Amino acid sequence: MRKLLVLSVLLALALSAGLVGASLAEAAKVKLGVDGGYHEQIGELVQKIAAEKGLEVELVLFQDYIMPNAALADGEIDVNSFQHLPYLQVQMKDRGYKLASIGNTVLMPMAAYSKRFKNLSELKDGATVTIPNDPTNGGRALLLLAAQGLIELDPAAGILPTVIDVTKNPHGFKFVELDAAMLPRALDDTDIAVINTNYAFEAGMVPARDGLFVESKDSPYVNIIVVREGEENRPEFKTLVEAYNNDVVRKFIDESYEGAIVPGW
């Protein structure tokens, strides 16, 4: 009887150890949702770095900007990396997601470009300033102008200001709003245009080389790593952030994207 009891205890301990082992193995793997292009490219490098730290990262590729947050909220993936905080906040408000940022990745810096001026000091009072006409990118452009001290904005407008939120315009700028994709072609008809990097890059312009002034990495539009609310302190996520914010990743970004994409940490 005593032997049976001892065997039962040993079996229970073995099963318990097996369960703990399985739990640890599971904890050392995460599913990371990314979209195609540079997020996927950087994710592949992060995958290798994380493996060296004992974390297995499975990349899950998405083709749009809607599904990664839906999949994260539904538990189909553990974490995603494809968006900036303003976009996440809108998604959370509109769809009721309970998500949280745990770290920064990269920034596609918005910049101001001109064919008429080579230096910001040449910009004259009364200049025409063309910005995107959608709320997110238009607000982002105005925030960039404000960061340069060229205008002042109503703080109550937050990260989505519009031209009516310009409280001080000491240079008397005339604002023109156009579809973001049209802005590179508008450079012939405006003094400066504030353009998203993807559209500028398509037109052969790079922020670091061609921009009159460029967003800093402290911009609220830096891309982020997102998890479900309440899971921010999981150790595997800490390892994932360390893999992203790595000197090897920084060097890869600097050498691969020519300043069109910059490290955001």
N, C-alpha and C positions, 0 to 999 in steps of 0.2 A: 504493500500500500504506500509505504514511504517512498519507495523507488518510483512508483507511478506519479506521486506528488512532485518529486524532484524533476522527473521528466517533463511533467506538465509545465512547471515553472521555467525550465530551460527552453521548452518549445515556445512559450509565451514571450520570453526574452528574445529569442531568435526572430520570431515574427515581428516583434516591436522594432528590433534593429533593422529588419528588412524594410519595414514601413518608413522608418526614419531615413534609411538610405535612399529609398525611392523618392521621398519628399525632397531630400537634398539634391538628388539628380534632377528632379523637376524644377527646383528653384534655380538651377544653374542653366536654364534655357529660357529664352524669351522669343516671342514672335514680334518682329519689328515691321510695321507698315510704312512704306515709302511710296512716292510717286516716281515716275520715270525721269531720266535725265540726271542732273547732278546729285539729287538726293539718293538715287539708286547707286550712283558711282561712289559717292562718299560712304554710303551704307555698306558697300562691299569691302571697303578698306576698314571701316569700323568693325565689321564682322571678323576680320583677321586679327585685329588688335584685341578684341574682346576674347577671342579664342585663346590667345596667349595669357589672358588673365583668368582663364577657367570658365568663361561664359560662352555658351553656344547661342548664337544669334541667327534665327531663321528670318530671312527677308521675305516679306509678303508685298508684292507689287500691286499698286492700284493705278487705274487709268484716269481717275478724276479726283476732285478735291472734296467730294461729298462723302464717299464711302470710307475713307480711313478713320474718320471720327465715329461714324456709325458702327464700324466693325470693332473699334476700341470700346465704345459704350456697351456693345452687345457681348463683349468677352471673346470675340473671334481672334483678336490679337491682343498683345499685352501692352504695346507702346507704339506710338507713331512719330514720324519725323518728316514734316512736309509743309508746315504752316507757320505763320507768325501769330503773335498774341492777339492783335486786333481781330483777325479772322476767327481765331478760336473763341473769343468772347462773343462774337456775333452768333457763331454756331451754338454755343451754350445757351445764349438767350433765346434763340429761335427754336431750338430743338430740345431744350431741357437737359442736355448732357451734363454729367457731373465729372468733369475732367480737370486736370491740373498740369501746369508746366513744371518740369524738374531741371531744365538746363537749356542753354543756347547752343545753336549749331552754326549756321552761316547767315550772312546778310547779302542780299542782292541790292546794293545801295542805289537808291534813287539819286539822280544828279541833275543839275541845271546845265544846259548846253546853249551855245550861241554860235552863229556864223558871223556875227557882227562885232563881237568883242572877244578878246583873248584873256581878259582879266576882269575880275569883278569890279575893280576900281574904275573901269571905263564905263560902267553902267550909268546912264544918265537919268535924271529925274523925268518922270512921265513915260518911262519905258513900258513897252508892252510885254507882259509876262503871261505865257500860255501854260496852262496846267490841265491835268485830266479832268473830265467832267463827271466822273463817278464819285460817290461819297468817300469811299475808302482811299483811292489814289489821289483824289483832289485834296482831301484833308491831309494826306501824307505830304503832298507838295507844299501846302501852306505851312505845315509844321517845319519843313526844311527851310523855307524862307524865313520863318520866325527864328529858327536856330542860328541863322546868319545875322540876325539883328536887323533885317530889312523891313520887317513888319512886326506888329504885335497882334496877338489873338486873344479873344475872350477865353479865359481859363475854363469857363463853364462848358465850352464846346468839347473839351477833352481831346480824344484822338480823331474826332470826325468833324473838324471845323469846316466851314464853307466861307465863301468870300464875304458873306454878311457878318461873319464873326471877326473880321479884320477890324480891330479897334483903333489901330494907328497905322497909317500908310505915309510916312514922312517923305517918301520919294515920289508919291503920286503915281504909283504903278497902275497901269490899266490891265485888268485881268481878263483874259480870254480863256474860255473853257472848251476843250475839244475832247473827242474820244481818244483814249490813251494810245491806241494803235496808230492814230493819225499824227501824233506829235512830231516824230522825226521829219515828216514831210512839211510840217509847219515852220521849220526853222528858217526858211527863206523869207517868211512873212512876219516874223516876230523878233523881238530883241533877245529874249531868252525863252527857253521852254524847259519845263521840269518833266523829265521823262523816266519811266520805269526802265530798269536795266534790260529786261528781256527785249523790249522794243528798240532801245538804243543799240544793243548788241547786234540785232538783226540789221541795223542800219550802219554797222561798222564802227560804232562808237563805244568806247570803254570808259566807265566812270573815272577810274584813277588816272587815265591819260587825257581824256577829252573834257571832263566835267569842269565847269567854273567853280562849283562847290558840290560836295558829296556828303551824303548821310554818314554819320559816324556809327561805329559798332554799338553805341548806346541807344540807337534808334529803337523805338518800340516795335519796329517791323522786322527785327532780327528773327530768324526761324528758330523754333523751339522743339524740345523733346517732350511729348505729352503722354501722360498715363491717367488711369482712373483716379478720381479723388479718393483719398484715404490710403492709396498704395504708394505714395511718394517716397516712403522710407524703405522700400524693399531693397535689400543689399544688391541684388542683381541690377537694379536700375542705377544705383550708385556706380557700379562697375561700367555700365553702358555709357553713362555720362563721361566717366574718365576716359573711355575709349574714344568718344567723340572729341573731347577737349584735349587732344593729344598733339604733341609737336610733329609727329609723323603726318597726321591729318592736316595740320596747319601748313606744312611744307607742300603737301599734295595740292591743297587749294591754291596756294600762292603760285605754284608752278603750272597748274592746269588751266586756270580760268582768267589769268591776265588782269586781275583786278575787277572783273565783272561780278565775281563772287568773292567775298572776303570772310575770314574767320570772325565769328560773332561772340567770342569769349575772351 
